[in-house]
Amino acid sequence: LRMHPLANESARGIEDGDGRTATTTRTVTGKQLGPLRRAGSVPGVVMGGGKDSLPIAVPALDWEILRRKHVSRNSLLDLSVDGAKAQTVMVKAIVEHPVNRRPVHIDLQRVNLSDAMVADVPLVLVGSAPAAAKDGGTLLHLRETLHIRAAASALPESIELDVSGLADFDTILHVGDVKAPAGVTILTDAAEPIARVQAPRVESAAASA
């Protein structure tokens, strides 16, 4: 398992030999997954591509290296199982332990880089909202993800929206204000609100007396 050449630049650069991990076919299930995790592996499954699902086990230390290289949902990886020819997969889900945040299961999807895919990607607010920074308001993030369509090779790991236009408490940014990256179509309703600044709470003189 290694970063695909089309993956985000910041997520490349695995330095363990050729960047591969010793991903193997997994035969244990259910209650047997606990000992597998304690032995240093993360269980996962490879789905899609017109093939049967394939249970796998990824060395936990190798997955941690990938995580530190910003591998997350929608990241592209080259996956070789049991030393077979590598195939391109996309990270569809990473289930983490609620306390220590260590991965307990990984879902991967086989992809054809030229095929269009539909996915939910994180929406990241960037910049400074004047109504919050200068007027003491609270920036509200009303929507966490966007539903998009793009070729697998063009699927972004996140989409940014600049909130510097939130100059007062009446302004609301909507999905229609998001500039889609090249090759990406936003499927979420353009009228959906994304962010606004809530005015600070002011106590009445009577209440504060």
C-alpha positions in Angstrom: 0.0 0.0 0.0 1.5 3.3 -1.0 0.5 6.8 -2.2 -0.8 6.9 -5.8 1.2 9.3 -8.1 -1.9 11.5 -8.5 -2.4 11.8 -4.8 -2.0 15.2 -3.0 1.6 16.3 -3.1 1.7 16.8 0.6 0.7 13.2 1.1 3.6 11.6 -0.8 7.1 10.8 0.2 6.9 7.5 2.1 10.5 6.6 3.0 10.2 3.0 3.9 12.0 1.3 1.0 9.8 1.6 -2.1 6.8 2.9 -0.1 5.0 -0.4 0.0 3.4 -2.0 3.1 3.0 -5.7 3.7 -0.7 -5.8 3.1 -2.1 -9.3 3.2 -5.4 -11.2 2.7 -7.3 -11.4 6.0 -9.0 -14.7 7.0 -10.1 -13.8 10.5 -13.4 -12.0 11.3 -15.6 -11.1 14.2 -14.1 -11.6 17.7 -10.8 -12.7 16.1 -10.2 -9.1 15.0 -9.2 -8.1 18.5 -6.1 -10.3 18.6 -5.3 -9.2 15.0 -5.3 -5.6 16.1 -3.3 -6.3 19.2 -0.7 -8.1 17.0 -0.2 -4.8 15.1 -2.5 -5.0 12.1 -5.5 -2.9 11.0 -8.3 -4.9 9.4 -9.9 -3.6 6.2 -11.8 -4.5 3.1 -11.4 -3.7 -0.6 -14.7 -3.3 -2.4 -16.1 -2.4 -5.8 -14.7 -2.7 -9.3 -17.1 -5.5 -10.3 -15.2 -7.9 -8.0 -15.9 -9.6 -4.7 -15.0 -7.8 -1.5 -11.5 -8.7 -0.3 -10.8 -8.7 3.5 -7.2 -7.4 4.1 -4.9 -6.7 7.0 -2.6 -3.6 6.9 0.4 -3.2 9.3 -0.7 -0.6 11.8 2.8 1.1 11.8 2.7 1.4 8.0 -0.8 2.9 8.1 0.4 5.4 10.7 3.1 6.5 8.2 0.4 7.1 5.6 -1.8 8.9 8.0 1.1 11.3 8.8 1.3 12.0 5.1 -2.3 13.2 5.3 -4.0 10.1 3.9 -7.7 10.5 4.7 -11.0 9.8 3.1 -10.9 10.1 -0.8 -7.1 9.7 -0.9 -5.8 7.6 -3.7 -3.5 4.7 -2.9 -1.7 1.9 -4.9 -2.6 -1.4 -3.2 -0.7 -4.6 -3.6 -2.1 -7.6 -1.6 0.1 -10.6 -1.0 2.6 -9.2 -3.4 0.3 -9.2 -6.4 0.2 -6.4 -9.0 -0.8 -3.1 -7.5 -4.3 -1.7 -8.1 -5.6 1.9 -7.6 -8.0 2.2 -4.6 -9.6 5.1 -2.8 -10.0 5.4 0.9 -13.8 5.4 1.5 -13.9 5.2 5.3 -11.6 5.1 8.3 -13.2 3.9 11.5 -11.3 5.1 14.6 -11.4 4.1 18.2 -13.5 6.7 20.1 -10.8 7.3 22.8 -7.3 6.8 21.4 -8.3 7.6 17.8 -6.4 4.6 16.4 -7.8 3.1 13.3 -9.9 0.0 13.9 -11.1 -0.6 10.3 -10.4 0.7 6.8 -12.7 0.6 3.8 -11.0 0.9 0.4 -12.7 1.0 -3.0 -11.2 -0.1 -6.3 -11.3 2.8 -8.9 -10.7 3.5 -12.5 -9.1 6.9 -12.7 -11.1 7.9 -15.8 -14.5 7.0 -14.4 -16.7 9.6 -12.8 -17.4 9.1 -9.1 -19.8 10.7 -6.7 -18.5 11.4 -3.2 -18.9 13.6 -0.1 -15.8 15.7 0.6 -15.1 17.9 3.6 -15.8 21.6 3.3 -13.1 23.7 4.9 -13.6 27.3 5.9 -10.6 29.5 5.4 -9.8 33.1 6.0 -11.1 35.5 8.7 -14.7 36.6 9.0 -14.7 40.4 9.9 -18.0 40.1 11.7 -16.4 37.6 14.0 -12.8 39.0 14.3 -13.8 42.6 14.7 -17.4 42.6 16.0 -17.2 39.8 18.4 -19.5 37.4 16.6 -19.3 33.6 16.4 -18.6 32.0 13.1 -21.1 29.2 12.4 -20.1 26.3 10.1 -23.5 25.2 8.9 -22.5 22.4 6.5 -19.5 20.1 6.9 -19.4 18.4 3.5 -20.3 18.8 -0.2 -21.7 16.2 -2.5 -19.7 16.3 -5.7 -19.0 14.4 -8.9 -15.6 14.1 -10.5 -13.2 11.6 -12.2 -11.3 9.7 -9.5 -8.1 11.4 -10.6 -9.7 14.8 -10.0 -11.5 14.0 -6.8 -10.3 16.5 -4.1 -9.7 15.5 -0.5 -11.5 18.7 0.6 -12.9 22.0 -0.8 -12.2 25.4 0.7 -14.5 28.4 1.1 -13.1 31.9 2.0 -15.2 33.5 4.8 -13.7 36.9 4.5 -16.9 38.1 2.9 -18.8 37.7 6.1 -18.6 41.4 7.1 -21.8 41.6 9.0 -24.3 39.5 10.9 -26.8 39.4 8.0 -24.6 37.9 5.4 -24.8 34.2 4.7 -22.5 32.2 2.4 -24.2 29.4 0.4 -23.1 26.4 -1.6 -23.4 28.6 -4.7 -20.6 30.8 -3.4 -18.1 27.8 -3.5 -15.7 27.8 -6.4 -15.4 24.2 -7.6 -12.0 23.0 -8.5 -11.3 22.1 -12.2 -13.2 18.9 -13.2 -15.5 18.9 -10.2 -19.2 19.3 -10.3 -21.0 20.3 -7.0 -24.2 18.4 -6.6 -25.4 19.9 -3.4 -28.2 22.4 -3.8 -26.6 25.9 -4.4 -29.1 27.5 -2.0 -27.9 25.4 1.0 -26.3 27.7 3.6 -22.7 27.1 4.6 -21.6 29.8 7.0 -22.7 32.9 8.8 -21.6 34.9 11.8 -23.9 35.0 14.8 -24.1 38.2 16.7 -22.8 38.2 20.3 -25.3 37.7 23.0 -26.1 41.0 24.8 -27.7 40.8 28.2 -30.3 43.4 29.0 -29.6 45.9 31.8 -32.4 44.4 33.9 -31.0 40.9 33.6 -27.5 42.0 34.5 -28.7 44.1 37.5 
